[in-house]
């Protein structure tokens, strides 16, 4: 929905009825993830996409039916790989799409409140009941200071509010199931929770050419990028025009005074002990999702020794992605930035880093957070293919 804000705002101001189609579940390979949306007006205007073009025609027709009836519908699209071209979902996966009408004044007012929160960067989650035993299409909007609307009863509202806040903290969107009154471990009611958290942060330390390239690719990936360096001549807006923020400060001081959460990625490109060591001591105390550190293997080993002298534990040292990046054979700053971005993506989704042509099975991985919910045993350390820190 974030990408459709201009169109949705314009339709709201004009009072234009439209149907919003949302991918709520994906099985197997699919072009778009849960949360992808497409909007269709009563006049036939279209914005967004739910499948990259595969089944948009069918969803367009369904949107017209929903606008005419005023009743939300849940439709599955997909078939096995060998027959996929006959249906139109050419990837062979299956997607479930909820199509809901936005035609009344109440619908438009509700949507305006949500789009205002998204535009203002306020964390907000939207929970929608899927067709079933509960009130299909009922919506609950969850923010940090409360919830608006209802899914049908207080028990279900309370359970979904708790889960929505957890998903917001992770920046995750997903399908949740409950009993009719919010009972856990039951499957009667399906609720799709779509979250709109502010963009995750990328903190780049070291105002060098590699940092400029990393800042550019970080912005491209949707991060809010900060570049920090203690040298005034280097930490300038002119050198980092794509960064959201350029800070001149000692890296460890800035890191200690800024907000870090479980989605933040930290890229340490200084490879100078007087900057690196205090910065990494501070970084390893935070819940940052990824801490990548540039340097040669010799620099890496020296850095580990210095951090041990500072009292950093081995399980904390295992969090470091060092030397930073995947082995792509990168040479230029731009190629190195691609290598770093590739490792961040791999760390987020749990990929192998190997060519897809060498592998079998599903192409798309679940988020690490989703796997942790299924497997609560704590896992520490770098991805399986990376040797432990200190290995020559």
Secondary structure, DSSP 8 states (H G I E B T S, - for coil): -GGGHHHHHHHHHHT--EEEEEEEEEESS-SS-TT-EEEEETT--EEE-SSTTSSHHHHHHHHHHHHHH---EEEEEE--GGGHHHHS-TT--EEEEEEEEE-SHHHHHHHHHHHHHHHTT--EEEEEE-SSSS-TT-EEEEETTEEEE-SSSHHHHHHHHHHHHHHHHHT--EEEEE-TT--TT--SEEEEEEEE----EEEEES-SHHHHHHHHHHHHTT-EEEEEES-TTTS-TTT-TT-SEEEES-HHHHHHHS---TT-EEEE----HHHHHHHHHHHTTS--SEEEE---HHHHHHHHHHHHHTT--HHHHTTEEES-S--S---SHHHHHHHHHHHHHHHHHT---S-GGG--S-SS---HHHHHHHS-S---SS-TTS--TT--
